[in-house]
Every structure is written in C-alpha cells, then in structure tokens.
C-alpha cells in the first residue's frame, strides 16, 4: 500500500505524534488488502489542526485497484485529540474496505 501523509498547521511535535501513531495503526489495513499487490492500493491521509477551536480533523482517502470497480473510499473525523481523530477515521475506513472486499469476492463467486 502506498501511503502519503499531509499535515496542515501541526507543530513538529504533533507531526511526529501523528506519523508515529499512524505507523502503529496502518498494519490493521494490510490484513484486508491481501488480495491486491502492494503498489495497487493508495492511501492519502491528511491531518489538520484548527487552532481557534483547538481541534483536529483527519481525512483518509483510499483508492483501490481499477479491477475492483469501486469508487474511492473516504473517511473523516474531527476531535480535540489527534490520536482519537486518527483512530475513528481509520475505523470508518476499515469498515468500508471490508465491505468493498466482500463485494469483490461475491462478484468473483457469481462470475465463476
């Protein structure tokens, strides 16, 4: 899986926390993506800090291979805690990945 991270308005400490926390959470995606080559799945993750509200927004956008014929997957979460925003956005995206993979497997069964 190709992963690109973007950080908007995060301090260096927050960026390090964001990237460290992500590195621990990203393997949870891998077990659902075993059907695809590593370079076929693209994941873009953006973390943004809203200083006036003292809050964070994390967005995750995943593109599956064209063969899956599935629209890109997207999740977003706002929280006052950066780790919680990452965790909830990740959980939402994993649910969508599970559904997309199950749909792909059903289509393969019906096509066979």
PLY file of the C-alpha trace (Angstrom):
ply
format ascii 1.0
element vertex 112
property float x
property float y
property float z
element edge 111
property int vertex1
property int vertex2
end_header
0.00 0.00 0.00
1.33 3.40 -0.97
0.78 5.89 1.86
1.05 9.66 1.58
0.61 11.84 4.65
-0.08 15.55 4.75
-0.09 17.80 7.80
-1.63 21.27 7.93
-0.90 23.65 10.80
0.60 20.93 13.02
3.60 21.65 15.21
6.67 19.46 14.77
5.76 17.55 17.93
2.21 16.97 16.64
3.56 15.84 13.25
5.83 13.32 14.95
2.93 12.09 17.11
0.71 11.81 14.01
3.26 9.85 11.98
4.26 7.62 14.89
0.64 6.79 15.71
-0.13 6.11 12.04
2.80 3.73 11.73
1.25 1.65 14.53
-2.25 1.71 13.03
-1.59 1.17 9.30
-0.86 -2.57 9.60
-4.54 -3.04 10.51
-5.38 -2.24 6.87
-2.95 -4.79 5.48
-4.90 -7.87 6.54
-7.87 -6.73 4.44
-5.79 -5.81 1.40
-4.03 -9.14 0.84
-5.90 -9.60 -2.47
-4.01 -6.69 -4.03
-0.40 -6.01 -4.93
1.28 -3.62 -2.51
1.60 -0.83 -5.07
-2.03 -1.07 -6.27
-3.64 0.49 -3.20
-3.12 4.19 -2.49
-3.92 5.83 0.84
-3.75 9.59 1.38
-4.07 10.83 4.95
-4.41 14.47 5.92
-4.29 15.84 9.45
-5.26 19.44 10.02
-5.24 21.48 13.19
-7.79 24.22 13.77
-6.04 26.45 16.29
-9.05 28.64 17.06
-11.13 25.62 18.03
-8.21 23.63 19.47
-9.36 20.67 17.36
-8.06 18.33 14.67
-9.51 16.91 11.50
-8.18 13.69 9.97
-9.23 12.64 6.47
-8.39 9.34 4.80
-8.85 8.72 1.10
-8.15 5.25 -0.33
-8.04 4.22 -3.96
-8.43 0.53 -4.69
-7.24 -1.07 -7.95
-9.32 -0.36 -11.06
-10.21 -4.05 -11.33
-12.32 -3.76 -8.17
-14.60 -1.25 -9.93
-15.27 0.57 -6.70
-15.38 4.28 -6.06
-12.60 5.68 -3.85
-13.16 5.23 -0.12
-13.24 8.24 2.18
-13.47 8.83 5.91
-13.16 11.91 8.07
-13.16 12.58 11.79
-12.93 15.68 13.96
-11.70 15.56 17.54
-9.87 17.58 20.16
-7.43 14.65 20.41
-5.31 13.89 17.32
-5.00 10.19 18.19
-8.77 9.81 18.57
-9.33 11.51 15.22
-6.87 9.09 13.57
-8.41 6.09 15.33
-12.03 6.89 14.41
-11.19 7.82 10.80
-9.21 4.57 10.48
-12.08 2.51 11.90
-14.55 4.08 9.46
-12.25 3.41 6.52
-11.59 -0.19 7.57
-15.35 -0.81 7.62
-15.56 0.48 4.05
-12.57 -1.62 2.96
-14.19 -4.76 4.43
-17.40 -4.08 2.51
-15.55 -3.41 -0.76
-13.50 -6.60 -0.45
-16.60 -8.65 0.42
-18.40 -7.20 -2.60
-15.43 -8.05 -4.83
-15.38 -11.62 -3.50
-19.14 -12.03 -4.10
-18.70 -10.80 -7.67
-15.92 -13.33 -8.25
-18.10 -16.14 -6.90
-21.00 -15.18 -9.18
-18.74 -14.80 -12.21
-17.20 -18.27 -11.75
0 1
1 2
2 3
3 4
4 5
5 6
6 7
7 8
8 9
9 10
10 11
11 12
12 13
13 14
14 15
15 16
16 17
17 18
18 19
19 20
20 21
21 22
22 23
23 24
24 25
25 26
26 27
27 28
28 29
29 30
30 31
31 32
32 33
33 34
34 35
35 36
36 37
37 38
38 39
39 40
40 41
41 42
42 43
43 44
44 45
45 46
46 47
47 48
48 49
49 50
50 51
51 52
52 53
53 54
54 55
55 56
56 57
57 58
58 59
59 60
60 61
61 62
62 63
63 64
64 65
65 66
66 67
67 68
68 69
69 70
70 71
71 72
72 73
73 74
74 75
75 76
76 77
77 78
78 79
79 80
80 81
81 82
82 83
83 84
84 85
85 86
86 87
87 88
88 89
89 90
90 91
91 92
92 93
93 94
94 95
95 96
96 97
97 98
98 99
99 100
100 101
101 102
102 103
103 104
104 105
105 106
106 107
107 108
108 109
109 110
110 111
